[in-house]
């Protein structure tokens, strides 16, 4: 028998540690080479780690939510191989005498919100410090729980599912082996719901409504890990470090709404226009006159960087939490191109397919709750940006125009600014410029 230490490799982001999001194994499990063992999160990237050998798990590094340093042992395996072979494998992972202080880098780019399987190449014909291979995985794991646990090495494979799904299925008396996943090979809560609905009857309906809680008091404790933990940390840091200045303005969107409907009637194969592309176009044009809002503030170095190009962040809700994909060079796109990019990025983000570049580098952000937008909101600035604009609900109501009462379509914009960088007067003037562009939509298309 041989002991193999699998060290957490350098994922190539210049990071010092990563968070354990999901364990797919536990001590005592038999695993096969290349089988997923854990999901690790760095910033907004979730990386799926795979076993480098076939063997039994005898140690794991910590619990979900723990931070593990790069280069430290993640899993210890016991294998049937010769000791020399095991030492060679360990050396390839940075555990041998020649590489005791080094961890092999991962050269391929990691897709944010999409796991990547990391495994070493075969030791034969490969230097001890060579980089392990990376390859894309088809599963999504940004929710920190849609993982799997399976047995290998000759045993029958278990149905792949997270501990939460397994516990819920157990509570409901459902055998996971009876469920076929809708996508991939991992069973999720949605698959369980679909199975219960298919079974029909009062029993299944009641089971589908059963809470995923333990104990008699109905309390469900959910550990905050993964993307949700990153969101919590980022929001807290933004509110702690940025003195937010809020500004709300009312817009008459009657004209632009009529234009939107007319353009959609003639759109052909082009994407359907919502209000967002028009608002984005207005923000882009207004930012040209107010560059102080299209900026990023490094408050450690006390440097404000103003951008000529507008890289527009688009707050997007996913099953795993809030992400902000970026429409790059939004100032070069018309409303049709903006609409197409909104659809593409939102879909990629919700499916966990957005790239790192598509999820970073925004200079100003637009956020919207759509029909749930309410009357007023106080959006939190996407640090290190200095401004964010929030879209509230559009409503019809009576408005006095030149002494006459007319029914108009009205909507509020709720914005927040970093008061260290943007003065109140400049913030108000910027939003007023956006307002004029929306209320006289022909100006959106003027040079």
Secondary structure, DSSP 8 states (H G I E B T S, - for coil): -EEEEEE--B-SSS-SEEEEEEES--TT-EE-TT-EEEEEEETTEEEEEE-SS-EEEEEE---TT-EEETTSEEEEEEESS-HHHHHHHHHHTT-SGGGTT---B--S---TTS-EEEE---STTS-TT---EEEE-S---TTS--------TTS----EE-HHHHHHHHHHT--GGG---SSTTEE-HHHHHHHHHHH-HHHHHHHHT-----SSS--------HHHHHHHHHHHHHHHH--EEEEEEEEE-HHHHHHHHHHHHT-TTS----SHHHHHHHHHHHHHH-GGGSEEEETTTTEEEE-SS--EEEEEEETTEEEEEEETTGGG--HHHHHHHHHHHHHHHHTT---TGGGS--SEEEEE-GGG--S-------TTBSEEEEEEEEEEEEEEETTEEEEEEEEEEEEEEETTTS-HHHHHHHHHHHHHHHHTGGGGG--
